[in-house]
């Protein structure tokens, strides 16, 4: 069908179709082709003429791939410019298969075809999980606690230790009682030395979260896991408060919640629960600590009688408690001191055990250290204990079975014995003082008692003891402790003492929680209350936190205290957090002070005003009396307030510390005060000079006076 507008005829379309199909396959060489006409020749014959006007068509698939050669013929060219007679081909012609000849002198191995092989990136946690399974299985086979601990240390990745706890317990849950007992023994042995208390806690939290999944595979999962939790509490690797805290994070319908309820009600609340839990998985490897101590004592006494070192070492090995060998060391040394004839035998046994690798270096040092700590008590029964111990240590080091690093700690212990005695006596005294305070509520008497002790370097220890004793009492004593802290901060305790005392408290928070269920919350209240009472500044919380390890429970207590302080109406709530104990709220005290000063200003009876101040019963807060008296003297232009302060100072009602603090507080607020009282700075300068002449202020207040004088002059 002809067209006058440049379209191809049906015949031309057919030819192009055949040509395009053939172009998709490699063209045969013209020399080898048996076809009478190639697609190129077909195109050449038809010449793609336009029947209408002889013009080349303006559209069509084959137009741009057809060009005239130098011979005048039309040539079909490949899309990328290759192929066809008289053409150069592609720059890189890959249509033909290439064959590499390894015998070719120009052979290059880099031209060999290669294949990309995919590989997965290993996850450290997955690697850790696989490794701990083999450690656990080996431990269940050998029962070697020391080896398991060593393998776990060598594995590294300590941040993944909670997964070890989860894996150990979950594997043991599906085994016999022997493995369950072994798992509990291993956890107790790894506690603190290899796995931190926080990691133990996190591991059990993971187990509780997974309790629903465990119950699918293990029939009695809730009861078995409850036994593990209760046993951990009895073995003191989990605090009792763990159960209460964990319950708050779990839904009541979850298996984990049921585990905690079962542990608390069925096991930990039962009479003699500790003994029952230790023997729950009967017929296992477990022997109680007391039984183990008895076995060690018996074998050492048999050794004294027989003198057979080889047999004694065999018995120690059969005990199978390499992690408890420090007890062997300690008891051997005690026997050496008790029985003079046994000294050489015991030292020989310890030397043999060390050389054979039966007692490790760390266990040897730990045994010596434990004995060094109890030397004072031991000296009551063996007067020469300290002398004997000091003679054994250098001998053990010179023979190479005691690490030389013990010498330093031993010397430090020797030098610190007198210090330890002072500290022990101080602790005994302050416990009595604190108990008397809880009975009498007499702050001035307590302050006098502390001053009589004359050991201000132990002030942080007093703070720790005060709050620890209050934690185990009722709200009345807790309030009294907070009030006392305010008084001590004014009179004899520095901010550094308070900070260090709270650091000591928070460092021992885990131990405190074993005895006091909600210790963390109570400590947070004490911290927050100290900030509200101006005993600590908010920045001091950061200072305390910087002295603690980041993941310890003490850090969590500080975070809790911060949230208490920033809560709405925090001041009022924290002042009454102990249910309005013996201490008055600060605002109430301020109101009473204001009223008594107003009555004095109008009536002028000094004796009555002094009696009212005395009746307040808040000597630690008398700096507020000084401050308000000075401000009222400025406002009312009544210098008679100075007469009241003079009488209070003469009678000892307001101490020099309280007087100095009151003046300091007024000085700090002078700029604001000057907005209402224009001559406030001049007045304050006059009052300060008067107070210094009368001896009301501390000598250290002199620097403050020098700073205040230019201010007054400038105004």
C-alpha positions as CSV (number, residue, x, y, z in Angstrom):
1,X,0.0,0.0,0.0
2,X,1.5,3.2,-1.2
3,X,1.5,6.4,0.8
4,X,2.3,9.9,-0.3
5,X,3.4,11.0,3.2
6,X,6.6,9.0,3.6
7,X,5.2,5.7,5.2
8,X,6.7,2.3,4.3
9,X,4.8,-0.2,2.1
10,X,3.7,-3.5,3.6
11,X,6.6,-5.2,1.7
12,X,9.1,-2.9,3.2
13,X,7.8,-3.4,6.7
14,X,8.1,-7.1,6.3
15,X,11.7,-6.8,5.1
16,X,12.6,-4.5,8.1
17,X,11.0,-7.0,10.5
18,X,13.1,-9.8,9.2
19,X,16.2,-7.6,9.3
20,X,15.6,-6.5,12.9
21,X,15.1,-10.1,14.1
22,X,18.3,-11.2,12.4
23,X,20.2,-8.3,13.8
24,X,19.6,-9.6,17.4
25,X,21.7,-12.7,16.7
26,X,25.5,-12.6,15.8
27,X,25.9,-12.1,12.0
28,X,27.7,-14.9,10.3
29,X,30.9,-14.1,8.5
30,X,30.3,-13.2,4.9
31,X,32.8,-15.9,3.8
32,X,31.0,-18.7,5.6
33,X,27.5,-17.6,4.9
34,X,25.5,-20.0,2.7
35,X,22.5,-17.7,2.5
36,X,22.1,-16.2,-0.9
37,X,21.2,-12.8,0.5
38,X,22.0,-11.5,3.9
39,X,19.7,-9.0,5.7
40,X,22.1,-6.2,4.5
41,X,21.8,-7.2,0.9
42,X,18.0,-7.4,1.3
43,X,18.0,-3.8,2.6
44,X,20.4,-2.8,-0.2
45,X,18.1,-4.3,-2.9
46,X,15.0,-2.6,-1.6
47,X,17.0,0.7,-0.8
48,X,14.1,1.8,1.4
49,X,12.9,4.1,-1.3
50,X,9.9,6.4,-0.8
51,X,7.5,5.6,-3.6
52,X,6.0,9.0,-3.4
53,X,9.0,11.2,-3.9
54,X,12.2,9.2,-3.6
55,X,13.0,10.8,-0.2
56,X,14.2,8.8,2.7
57,X,11.5,8.2,5.2
58,X,11.5,10.5,8.2
59,X,10.5,7.8,10.7
60,X,10.8,4.1,11.1
61,X,12.9,1.8,13.2
62,X,15.6,1.0,10.7
63,X,16.3,4.5,9.4
64,X,19.1,5.6,11.8
65,X,20.8,2.2,11.6
66,X,21.3,2.4,7.8
67,X,24.2,4.3,6.3
68,X,25.9,4.5,2.8
69,X,29.3,3.0,2.6
70,X,32.1,4.4,0.4
71,X,31.1,2.0,-2.3
72,X,27.7,3.6,-2.4
73,X,25.8,0.7,-0.9
74,X,23.5,0.9,2.0
75,X,24.9,-1.0,5.0
76,X,23.0,-2.2,8.1
77,X,25.0,-1.1,11.1
78,X,24.7,-2.5,14.7
79,X,23.2,-0.2,17.3
80,X,26.5,0.5,19.1
81,X,28.4,1.2,15.8
82,X,29.9,-2.3,15.4
83,X,29.5,-4.9,12.7
84,X,28.9,-4.6,9.0
85,X,31.3,-4.7,6.1
86,X,33.9,-2.0,6.1
87,X,33.3,-1.0,9.8
88,X,35.8,-0.9,12.7
89,X,33.5,-2.6,15.2
90,X,33.0,-1.6,18.9
91,X,35.7,-0.1,21.0
92,X,35.5,-3.2,23.2
93,X,33.7,-5.9,21.3
94,X,32.4,-8.4,23.8
95,X,30.0,-10.2,21.5
96,X,32.5,-13.0,20.9
97,X,33.5,-15.4,23.5
98,X,37.1,-15.1,24.6
99,X,39.3,-18.1,25.5
100,X,42.3,-17.8,27.8
101,X,45.2,-19.9,26.9
102,X,47.4,-20.5,30.0
103,X,50.2,-21.6,27.7
104,X,50.2,-18.2,26.0
105,X,53.4,-16.3,26.7
106,X,51.3,-13.2,27.3
107,X,49.0,-15.1,29.8
108,X,48.0,-12.9,32.7
109,X,46.3,-14.7,35.7
110,X,44.4,-11.4,36.4
111,X,42.4,-12.0,33.3
112,X,40.9,-15.2,34.7
113,X,37.2,-15.0,35.3
114,X,36.2,-14.6,38.9
115,X,33.0,-15.0,40.9
116,X,31.8,-12.8,43.8
117,X,31.0,-14.9,46.8
118,X,28.6,-13.3,49.3
119,X,29.4,-13.5,53.0
120,X,27.4,-12.5,56.1
121,X,28.8,-10.0,58.7
122,X,29.1,-11.7,62.1
123,X,27.3,-10.1,65.0
124,X,29.5,-10.0,68.2
125,X,26.5,-10.9,70.3
126,X,25.7,-14.0,68.2
127,X,29.3,-15.1,68.5
128,X,29.2,-14.6,72.2
129,X,26.0,-16.6,72.6
130,X,27.5,-19.5,70.6
131,X,30.7,-19.4,72.7
132,X,28.9,-19.4,76.1
133,X,26.9,-22.5,75.2
134,X,30.1,-24.5,74.9
135,X,31.4,-23.1,78.2
136,X,28.2,-24.0,79.9
137,X,28.1,-27.5,78.4
138,X,31.7,-28.1,79.4
139,X,31.0,-26.9,82.9
140,X,28.1,-29.3,83.3
141,X,30.4,-32.1,82.2
142,X,33.4,-31.2,84.4
143,X,31.9,-29.2,87.3
144,X,35.1,-27.1,87.2
145,X,34.0,-23.6,88.4
146,X,37.5,-22.2,88.1
147,X,37.8,-23.2,84.4
148,X,34.3,-21.8,83.6
149,X,35.2,-18.5,85.2
150,X,38.6,-18.4,83.4
151,X,36.9,-19.3,80.0
152,X,34.3,-16.5,80.5
153,X,37.0,-14.0,81.3
154,X,39.0,-15.0,78.3
155,X,35.9,-14.7,76.1
156,X,35.8,-10.9,76.8
157,X,32.7,-9.0,75.8
158,X,31.8,-8.4,79.5
159,X,28.9,-6.2,78.4
160,X,27.1,-9.3,77.2
161,X,27.4,-11.2,80.6
162,X,23.6,-10.8,81.3
163,X,23.0,-13.1,78.3
164,X,25.3,-15.7,79.9
165,X,23.1,-15.6,83.0
166,X,20.0,-16.1,80.9
167,X,21.5,-18.9,78.9
168,X,23.0,-20.7,81.9
169,X,19.7,-20.7,83.8
170,X,17.5,-21.5,80.8
171,X,19.7,-24.5,79.9
172,X,19.8,-25.7,83.5
173,X,16.0,-25.4,83.8
174,X,15.6,-28.2,81.2
175,X,18.1,-30.5,82.9
176,X,18.2,-32.6,86.0
177,X,18.5,-31.2,89.6
178,X,22.3,-31.7,89.5
179,X,22.7,-29.1,86.7
180,X,20.3,-26.7,88.4
181,X,22.4,-26.9,91.5
182,X,25.6,-26.5,89.5
183,X,24.1,-23.4,87.8
184,X,23.3,-21.8,91.2
185,X,26.8,-22.6,92.5
186,X,28.4,-21.1,89.4
187,X,26.4,-17.9,89.7
188,X,27.5,-17.5,93.3
189,X,31.1,-18.1,92.4
190,X,31.1,-15.6,89.4
191,X,29.3,-12.9,91.4
192,X,31.3,-9.7,91.8
193,X,34.6,-11.3,90.6
194,X,33.6,-12.0,87.0
195,X,30.0,-10.8,86.6
196,X,29.0,-7.5,88.3
197,X,25.9,-7.3,90.6
198,X,24.1,-5.1,88.0
199,X,24.8,-7.7,85.3
200,X,23.4,-10.5,87.5
201,X,20.3,-8.4,88.0
202,X,19.9,-7.6,84.3
203,X,20.3,-11.3,83.5
204,X,17.4,-12.3,85.8
205,X,15.3,-9.5,84.3
206,X,15.9,-11.0,80.9
207,X,14.8,-14.4,82.2
208,X,11.6,-12.9,83.7
209,X,10.9,-11.2,80.3
210,X,11.4,-14.5,78.6
211,X,9.3,-16.6,81.1
212,X,6.3,-16.8,78.7
213,X,8.5,-18.4,76.0
214,X,10.3,-20.7,78.5
215,X,6.9,-22.0,79.7
216,X,6.1,-23.2,76.2
217,X,9.1,-25.6,76.2
218,X,9.5,-26.3,79.9
219,X,6.4,-27.7,81.7
220,X,7.1,-26.3,85.2
221,X,9.0,-23.2,84.1
222,X,7.3,-20.7,86.5
223,X,8.1,-22.8,89.6
224,X,11.7,-23.7,88.5
225,X,12.5,-20.1,87.6
226,X,11.0,-18.9,90.9
227,X,13.4,-21.3,92.7
228,X,16.4,-19.8,90.8
229,X,15.3,-16.3,91.8
230,X,14.7,-17.3,95.5
231,X,18.0,-19.1,95.6
232,X,19.8,-16.1,94.2
233,X,18.3,-14.0,97.0
234,X,19.4,-16.5,99.6
235,X,22.9,-16.7,98.1
236,X,22.9,-12.9,98.3
237,X,23.6,-12.3,94.6
238,X,20.2,-10.6,94.3
239,X,18.9,-8.1,96.9
240,X,15.4,-8.8,98.3
241,X,14.3,-5.5,96.9
242,X,14.8,-6.9,93.4
243,X,11.4,-8.7,93.6
244,X,9.5,-5.5,94.3
245,X,11.3,-3.4,91.7
246,X,10.9,-6.1,89.0
247,X,7.2,-6.5,89.7
248,X,6.6,-2.9,88.7
249,X,8.1,-3.5,85.3
250,X,6.0,-6.6,84.4
251,X,2.3,-7.0,83.5
252,X,0.4,-8.8,86.2
253,X,-0.8,-11.3,83.6
254,X,2.7,-12.3,82.6
255,X,4.5,-15.5,83.6
256,X,7.4,-13.3,84.9
257,X,5.1,-11.7,87.4
258,X,3.9,-15.2,88.5
259,X,7.5,-16.2,89.0
260,X,8.2,-13.3,91.4
261,X,5.0,-14.0,93.3
262,X,5.8,-17.7,93.6
263,X,9.4,-16.9,94.8
264,X,8.2,-14.4,97.4
265,X,5.2,-16.2,98.8
266,X,6.0,-19.9,98.4
267,X,9.8,-19.9,99.0
268,X,11.2,-16.8,100.6
269,X,8.3,-16.5,103.2
270,X,8.6,-20.1,104.4
271,X,10.2,-20.9,107.8
272,X,13.8,-21.9,107.5
273,X,13.6,-21.0,103.8
274,X,17.3,-20.5,103.4
275,X,18.2,-24.0,104.4
276,X,15.3,-25.5,102.4
277,X,16.4,-23.6,99.2
278,X,20.0,-24.7,99.6
279,X,18.9,-28.3,99.8
280,X,16.0,-28.1,97.3
281,X,17.9,-29.8,94.5
282,X,19.0,-32.7,96.7
283,X,21.6,-35.2,95.7
284,X,23.5,-32.6,93.8
285,X,27.1,-31.3,94.1
286,X,26.2,-28.6,96.5
287,X,27.7,-28.5,100.0
288,X,26.9,-25.6,102.3
289,X,29.6,-23.2,103.3
290,X,29.6,-24.4,106.9
291,X,29.9,-28.0,105.8
292,X,32.8,-27.1,103.5
293,X,34.6,-25.2,106.3
294,X,34.2,-28.3,108.5
295,X,35.7,-30.6,105.8
296,X,38.6,-28.2,105.3
297,X,39.3,-28.1,109.1
298,X,39.1,-31.9,109.4
299,X,41.5,-32.6,106.5
300,X,44.0,-30.0,107.9
301,X,43.9,-31.6,111.4
302,X,44.4,-35.1,109.8
303,X,47.4,-33.6,107.9
304,X,48.9,-32.3,111.2
305,X,48.7,-35.9,112.6
306,X,49.9,-37.7,109.5
307,X,52.2,-35.2,107.9
308,X,51.4,-36.7,104.5
309,X,51.5,-33.7,102.1
310,X,50.6,-35.7,99.1
311,X,47.5,-37.1,100.7
312,X,46.5,-33.6,102.0
313,X,46.8,-32.2,98.5
314,X,44.6,-35.1,97.1
315,X,41.9,-34.3,99.7
316,X,42.0,-30.6,98.8
317,X,41.6,-31.5,95.1
318,X,38.7,-33.8,95.8
319,X,36.8,-31.1,97.6
320,X,36.2,-29.7,94.1
321,X,35.9,-26.1,95.3
322,X,38.9,-24.3,93.7
323,X,37.1,-21.0,94.1
324,X,37.0,-21.6,97.9
325,X,40.7,-22.4,98.3
326,X,41.3,-19.1,100.1
327,X,39.5,-20.8,103.1
328,X,42.1,-23.6,103.0
329,X,44.9,-20.9,103.1
330,X,43.3,-19.0,106.0
331,X,42.6,-22.1,108.1
332,X,46.1,-23.5,107.5
333,X,47.7,-20.2,108.7
334,X,45.5,-20.1,111.8
335,X,46.5,-23.7,112.6
336,X,50.1,-22.7,112.1
337,X,49.7,-20.0,114.7
338,X,47.6,-22.1,117.1
339,X,49.9,-25.2,117.1
340,X,53.5,-24.3,117.1
341,X,54.6,-27.7,116.0
342,X,52.3,-27.5,113.0
343,X,53.7,-24.3,111.5
344,X,56.4,-25.9,109.3
345,X,53.9,-28.6,108.1
346,X,51.3,-26.0,107.1
347,X,53.8,-23.8,105.3
348,X,55.1,-26.9,103.5
349,X,51.5,-27.8,102.5
350,X,50.8,-24.3,101.2
351,X,54.1,-24.3,99.3
352,X,53.4,-27.7,97.7
353,X,49.8,-26.7,96.8
354,X,51.0,-23.5,95.1
355,X,53.8,-25.1,93.2
356,X,51.4,-27.8,91.9
357,X,49.0,-25.2,90.8
358,X,46.4,-26.6,93.1
359,X,45.9,-23.3,94.9
360,X,46.1,-20.4,92.5
361,X,48.0,-17.2,93.2
362,X,44.8,-15.1,93.6
363,X,43.4,-17.6,96.1
364,X,46.6,-17.6,98.1
365,X,46.6,-13.8,98.3
366,X,42.9,-13.7,99.2
367,X,43.5,-16.2,102.0
368,X,46.4,-14.1,103.5
369,X,44.3,-10.9,103.1
370,X,41.3,-12.5,104.9
371,X,43.6,-13.5,107.8
372,X,45.2,-10.0,107.9
373,X,41.7,-8.5,108.3
374,X,40.9,-10.7,111.3
375,X,44.2,-10.4,113.1
376,X,42.8,-8.1,115.9
377,X,40.1,-10.7,116.8
378,X,42.6,-13.6,116.4
379,X,45.0,-11.8,118.8
380,X,42.5,-12.2,121.6
381,X,43.0,-16.0,121.5
382,X,46.5,-16.1,120.1
383,X,48.5,-13.1,121.6
384,X,51.4,-13.6,119.2
385,X,49.2,-13.8,116.1
386,X,50.4,-10.5,114.6
387,X,54.1,-11.3,115.2
388,X,53.7,-14.8,113.7
389,X,51.8,-13.4,110.7
390,X,54.5,-10.8,110.0
391,X,57.2,-13.5,110.1
392,X,55.3,-15.8,107.7
393,X,54.6,-13.3,105.0
394,X,58.2,-12.5,104.0
395,X,59.1,-16.2,104.2
396,X,56.2,-17.1,101.8
397,X,57.2,-14.3,99.4
398,X,60.9,-15.3,99.4
399,X,59.9,-18.9,98.6
400,X,57.8,-17.8,95.7
401,X,54.3,-19.1,96.8
402,X,52.9,-15.7,97.8
403,X,52.8,-12.9,95.3
404,X,55.0,-10.0,96.2
405,X,52.2,-7.5,95.6
406,X,50.8,-8.6,99.0
407,X,53.7,-6.9,100.8
408,X,52.4,-3.4,100.1
409,X,48.9,-4.1,101.3
410,X,50.3,-5.9,104.3
411,X,52.5,-2.9,105.2
412,X,49.6,-0.6,104.7
413,X,47.5,-2.8,107.0
414,X,50.2,-2.7,109.7
415,X,50.5,1.0,109.5
416,X,46.8,1.5,109.6
417,X,46.1,-0.7,112.6
418,X,46.1,2.2,115.0
419,X,43.9,4.1,112.6
420,X,41.5,1.1,112.4
421,X,41.3,1.1,116.2
422,X,40.4,4.8,116.3
423,X,37.8,4.3,113.6
424,X,36.3,1.3,115.3
425,X,36.1,3.2,118.6
426,X,34.6,6.2,116.8
427,X,31.8,4.1,115.2
428,X,30.9,2.6,118.6
429,X,30.7,6.1,120.1
430,X,28.6,7.6,117.4
431,X,26.1,4.8,117.4
432,X,25.5,5.5,121.1
433,X,25.3,9.3,120.4
434,X,22.8,8.7,117.6
435,X,20.6,6.4,119.7
436,X,20.6,9.0,122.5
437,X,19.6,11.7,120.0
438,X,16.7,9.6,118.7
439,X,15.5,9.4,122.3
440,X,16.1,13.0,123.5
441,X,15.9,15.0,120.3
442,X,18.6,17.2,121.7
443,X,20.7,18.6,118.8
444,X,23.0,20.9,120.9
445,X,23.9,18.0,123.1
446,X,24.7,15.8,120.1
447,X,26.9,18.6,118.6
448,X,28.8,18.9,121.9
449,X,29.3,15.1,122.0
450,X,30.8,15.1,118.5
451,X,33.0,18.0,119.3
452,X,34.3,16.2,122.4
453,X,35.2,13.2,120.2
454,X,37.6,15.5,118.3
455,X,37.7,13.5,115.1
456,X,36.3,15.8,112.3
457,X,38.0,13.7,109.6
458,X,35.4,11.0,110.3
459,X,32.4,13.3,109.8
460,X,31.4,11.5,106.6
461,X,31.3,8.2,108.5
462,X,28.9,9.8,111.1
463,X,26.6,10.9,108.3
464,X,26.5,7.4,106.8
465,X,25.9,5.9,110.2
466,X,23.1,8.4,111.0
467,X,21.1,7.8,107.8
468,X,21.7,4.0,107.8
469,X,20.3,3.8,111.3
470,X,17.4,6.1,110.4
471,X,16.5,4.0,107.3
472,X,15.7,1.1,109.6
473,X,13.5,3.2,111.9
474,X,10.1,5.0,111.6
475,X,9.4,8.3,109.9
476,X,10.0,10.2,113.1
477,X,13.7,9.2,113.2
478,X,14.0,9.8,109.5
479,X,12.8,13.4,110.0
480,X,15.0,13.8,113.0
481,X,18.0,12.7,110.8
482,X,17.2,15.3,108.1
483,X,16.8,18.0,110.7
484,X,20.1,17.0,112.3
485,X,21.9,17.2,109.0
486,X,20.8,20.8,108.6
487,X,22.1,21.7,112.1
488,X,25.4,19.9,111.5
489,X,26.0,21.6,108.2
490,X,25.7,25.0,109.9
491,X,27.7,24.1,113.0
492,X,30.5,21.6,112.3
493,X,30.1,19.8,109.0
494,X,31.5,21.1,105.7
495,X,29.7,20.6,102.4
496,X,32.6,18.2,101.5
497,X,31.8,16.1,104.6
498,X,28.2,15.9,103.5
499,X,29.1,15.0,99.9
500,X,31.6,12.3,101.0
501,X,29.1,10.9,103.5
502,X,26.4,10.4,100.7
503,X,29.0,8.9,98.4
504,X,29.8,6.3,101.1
505,X,26.1,5.6,101.5
506,X,25.5,5.2,97.8
507,X,28.5,3.0,97.3
508,X,27.1,0.6,99.9
509,X,23.5,0.9,98.6
510,X,23.5,-2.7,97.3
511,X,24.4,-4.1,100.7
512,X,21.9,-1.8,102.4
513,X,19.2,-3.1,100.1
514,X,19.7,-6.6,101.4
515,X,18.5,-5.5,104.8
516,X,16.1,-2.6,104.0
517,X,13.6,-3.4,101.3
518,X,13.1,0.1,99.8
519,X,16.5,1.5,100.6
520,X,17.0,3.1,97.2
521,X,13.8,5.2,97.4
522,X,14.5,6.2,101.0
523,X,18.1,7.3,100.1
524,X,16.7,9.4,97.2
525,X,14.4,11.2,99.6
526,X,17.3,11.9,102.0
527,X,19.3,13.3,99.1
528,X,16.4,15.4,97.8
529,X,15.6,16.7,101.3
530,X,19.2,17.7,101.8
531,X,19.0,19.9,98.6
532,X,15.7,21.4,99.7
533,X,17.2,22.2,103.2
534,X,20.2,23.9,101.5
535,X,22.5,21.3,103.0
536,X,23.5,20.4,99.4
537,X,23.4,22.4,96.2
538,X,21.9,20.8,93.1
539,X,25.4,20.8,91.6
540,X,26.6,18.6,94.5
541,X,24.4,15.8,93.1
542,X,26.6,15.9,89.9
543,X,29.7,15.8,92.1
544,X,28.4,12.8,94.0
545,X,27.4,11.0,90.7
546,X,30.9,11.6,89.3
547,X,32.4,9.6,92.2
548,X,30.2,6.6,91.6
549,X,30.4,3.9,88.9
550,X,27.9,4.7,86.1
551,X,25.8,1.6,86.3
552,X,25.6,1.1,90.1
553,X,22.4,1.4,92.0
554,X,23.6,4.6,93.6
555,X,23.5,6.3,90.3
556,X,19.9,5.3,89.9
557,X,19.2,6.7,93.4
558,X,20.7,10.1,92.3
559,X,18.5,10.1,89.2
560,X,15.5,9.5,91.4
561,X,16.5,12.3,93.7
562,X,16.7,14.7,90.8
563,X,13.2,13.8,89.6
564,X,11.9,14.4,93.1
565,X,13.5,17.8,93.3
566,X,12.2,18.9,89.9
567,X,8.6,17.8,90.6
568,X,5.8,20.3,91.1
569,X,5.6,21.6,94.6
570,X,8.8,19.6,95.4
571,X,9.8,21.9,98.3
572,X,6.6,21.5,100.2
573,X,6.3,17.7,99.5
574,X,9.9,16.9,100.5
575,X,9.7,19.0,103.7
576,X,6.8,16.8,104.7
577,X,8.0,13.5,103.1
578,X,8.4,11.8,106.5
579,X,4.9,12.6,107.5
580,X,5.6,15.8,109.5
581,X,8.0,14.3,112.0
582,X,9.7,16.3,114.8
583,X,11.1,18.9,112.4
584,X,9.1,22.0,111.5
585,X,8.7,22.9,107.9
586,X,11.0,25.8,107.0
587,X,8.1,28.1,106.0
588,X,6.4,27.5,109.3
589,X,9.6,28.4,111.1
590,X,10.1,31.6,109.1
591,X,6.6,32.7,109.9
592,X,7.1,32.2,113.7
593,X,10.5,34.1,113.6
594,X,8.8,37.0,111.7
595,X,6.0,37.2,114.3
596,X,8.3,37.1,117.3
597,X,10.5,39.9,115.9
598,X,7.4,42.0,115.1
599,X,6.2,41.6,118.7
600,X,9.7,42.5,120.0
601,X,9.8,45.6,117.7
602,X,6.5,46.8,119.0
603,X,6.9,45.8,122.7
604,X,10.7,45.8,123.1
605,X,10.9,43.0,125.8
606,X,14.2,41.3,125.2
607,X,13.8,38.5,127.6
608,X,10.4,37.5,126.1
609,X,11.9,37.6,122.6
610,X,14.8,35.4,123.7
611,X,12.4,32.9,125.3
612,X,10.4,32.7,122.0
613,X,13.6,32.0,120.0
614,X,14.5,29.3,122.6
615,X,11.1,27.8,122.3
616,X,11.5,27.4,118.6
617,X,13.9,24.6,119.3
618,X,15.8,25.1,116.0
619,X,19.3,26.3,116.9
620,X,20.5,25.3,113.5
621,X,18.1,27.7,112.0
622,X,18.9,30.8,114.1
623,X,20.7,32.4,111.1
624,X,17.2,33.2,109.9
625,X,16.6,35.1,113.1
626,X,19.8,37.2,112.4
627,X,18.9,37.8,108.8
628,X,15.3,38.9,109.5
629,X,16.4,41.0,112.5
630,X,18.9,42.9,110.3
631,X,16.4,43.4,107.4
632,X,13.7,44.6,109.9
633,X,16.3,47.1,111.4
634,X,16.9,48.5,107.9
635,X,13.2,48.7,107.1
636,X,11.9,50.1,110.4
637,X,15.1,52.2,111.0
638,X,15.2,50.6,114.4
639,X,18.7,49.8,115.6
640,X,17.2,48.2,118.7
641,X,17.3,44.9,116.9
642,X,21.1,45.0,117.5
643,X,20.4,44.9,121.2
644,X,18.4,41.7,120.8
645,X,21.2,40.1,118.8
646,X,23.7,41.2,121.5
647,X,21.7,39.5,124.3
648,X,21.2,36.4,122.2
649,X,24.9,36.2,121.5
650,X,25.9,36.8,125.1
651,X,23.6,34.1,126.4
652,X,24.9,31.6,123.7
653,X,21.4,31.4,122.2
654,X,22.8,32.4,118.8
655,X,26.3,31.0,118.1
656,X,29.1,32.8,116.2
657,X,28.5,30.4,113.3
658,X,24.8,31.2,113.1
659,X,25.5,34.9,113.4
660,X,28.1,34.8,110.6
661,X,25.8,32.9,108.4
662,X,23.0,35.3,109.0
663,X,25.2,38.3,108.1
664,X,26.4,36.4,105.0
665,X,22.9,35.8,103.8
666,X,22.0,39.5,104.1
667,X,25.2,40.5,102.3
668,X,24.4,38.1,99.4
669,X,20.9,39.7,99.0
670,X,22.0,43.3,99.2
671,X,21.4,44.1,95.6
672,X,17.8,43.0,95.7
673,X,17.3,44.6,99.1
674,X,18.5,47.9,97.8
675,X,15.5,48.1,95.5
676,X,13.2,48.5,98.5
677,X,15.7,50.1,100.9
678,X,17.9,52.6,99.0
679,X,20.5,52.9,101.9
680,X,20.6,49.1,102.6
681,X,24.3,48.9,101.7
682,X,25.3,51.7,104.0
683,X,23.2,50.3,106.8
684,X,24.7,46.8,106.3
685,X,28.2,48.3,106.4
686,X,27.5,50.0,109.7
687,X,25.9,46.8,111.2
688,X,28.9,44.7,110.0
689,X,31.4,47.0,111.6
690,X,29.4,47.0,114.8
691,X,29.2,43.1,114.9
692,X,33.0,42.8,114.3
693,X,33.7,45.1,117.2
694,X,31.4,43.0,119.4
695,X,33.0,39.8,118.3
696,X,29.8,38.3,116.8
697,X,31.5,37.2,113.5
698,X,34.0,34.6,112.6
699,X,37.5,35.9,111.8
700,X,37.1,34.4,108.3
701,X,34.3,36.9,107.8
702,X,37.0,39.6,107.5
703,X,37.4,39.0,103.8
704,X,33.7,39.4,103.3
705,X,33.9,42.7,105.2
706,X,36.6,43.9,102.9
707,X,34.5,43.0,99.9
708,X,31.4,44.7,101.3
709,X,33.1,48.0,102.2
710,X,33.8,49.1,98.6
711,X,30.2,48.2,97.7
712,X,28.9,50.4,100.5
713,X,31.2,53.3,99.5
714,X,30.2,53.0,95.9
715,X,26.6,53.2,96.8
